[in-house]
Amino acid sequence: MNLYRVIPPPPEVFHLDDPQSHRALVEMYRPDSDSTVRAIMVTTSAGDTVSPDGTSTQLSRGADRALLAALREDAGAVIVGASTIRREVVPLPRHTPLIVLSASGDLRGHQLRSRHAPGERLIVATPAEHHVHLGEALGEVPWEPLLWNPETPVEELVDAVRTRVDGGQILIEGGQKTWEYCAPLTTELLISTTPPPRDHHQGVPPWWPTSLEEWELRSLLTDDDKMLYYRHVAPAAARPPR
């Protein structure tokens, strides 16, 4: 599978099975700073993030899974909502801590998959009263608790995550409630989408809480299956205060 850069020029082809080309792709996506908070998603042209079966699996048809894997390994932490790990298989990143947000502490039926890599690390952010139930749900999967109140601002969560994982950029994988909760601190939108007949939103889902005018289109790629890969970056003047 190949990725083809359309914006910015000049055009460039990234061969995902070639290590040197793979590294060049990761370098192109490297964020402006370690304080970057990225939201990454695959959507339909209408902005839907799940297909009729309730998962994102049927939306993935190109290089988006390979791109996600590359960006996961380059992140300081990955955040995902509990609904996502109940809905579809989520492998633990090999080198990057995975943070699961659960307001209820109910992870029964989760589909987390361990590959038993030495760098795997699972952190569950949930209110203190739910910690007692997590051990039963997670079974033999090693995990660490992180105190989190869903009513607190996202800034407190991000600060707690960065303290726990020793800093670095954060990659938000969703689902929709998680993306919306983290939106006030999000400085990059990475959106893989099926190509629409006419695209007025440059891939940004209609439900995203801020306007398109607040974002700069940093890059646009496509692949052999005609998926589109948008990278939007908040200009420094428009970034959330810290």
Residue, then its C-alpha position, 0 to 999 in steps of 0.5 A: m500500500n502506498l500513500y501519495r502526498v497531494i498537499p503540500p507540493p511537490p508530490e511524493v510517494f510513501h511506500l509503507d512497506d519500505p523502512q526508509s519511506h516509512r520513516a519519511l512519512v512519520e517525520m512528515y507527520r511529526p508535530d510542531s511540539d511535544s505539547t501537541v494533542r492530536a485527534i485521529m479518526v476515520t470517517t465517511s464523507a458525511g462525518d460518521t465515525v462508525s458503520p452500520d455494524g457499530t464499528s469503524t472496521q468497515l470504514s477502513r479500506g486503505a492505508d489508514r490502519a498502517l498510518l494509525a499504527a505509525l503515529r501511535e508508536d510516535a506518540g507519548a500516550v494514546i487516549v481512547g474511550a471505553s465504548t471503543i474498546r468494547r465495540e472493536v478490537v484494540p491492540l495495545p501499542r507496543h511502545t506507547p501507553l494506552i489510556v482508557l477513559s471510563a466514566s462508569g468503570d465498566l470494562r466488561g466485554h472489552q476487546l483489548r488485545s495484548r501482543h506481550a510486547p515489553g513496552e505495553r502499558l495500560i492505564v485506566a482513567t476512571p473515578a476512584e469508586h470504580h477501581v475495585h471493579l476493573g480487576e475483574a473486567l480486565g482479568e490478566v491484562p496488567w493495568e494501572p489506575l488513574l484518578w479521573n472525574p469526567e466533570t473536570p476540564v480536559e486540561e486536568l486529564v491531559d496534565a495528569v496523563r503527561t505526568r504519568v507518562d513523562g510528557g510527549q504528544i497525545l493521540i486521541e483515538g475516540g470515540q466521538k464523546t472522547w473527541e468532543y471532550c478533548a476538543p478544547l485542547t486539540t491542536e491537530l486533526l488527522i482525518s481519513t475519509t472516504p472521498p465525497p462527490r464534493d467536499h466542503h468541509q475538507g474532511v472535518p466532521p460536521w459535529w466537530p465543535t470548532s469552525l473550519e476557519e480555525w484550522e490550517l490544512r497542513s497536508l493532504l494525502t491519498d492512497d491506492d484505494k482513493m481514501l483521503y488523509y487530511r491533517h489540520v493544524a491550529p495556528a499558534a495564535a488560535r491554540p488553546p491557552r495552557 
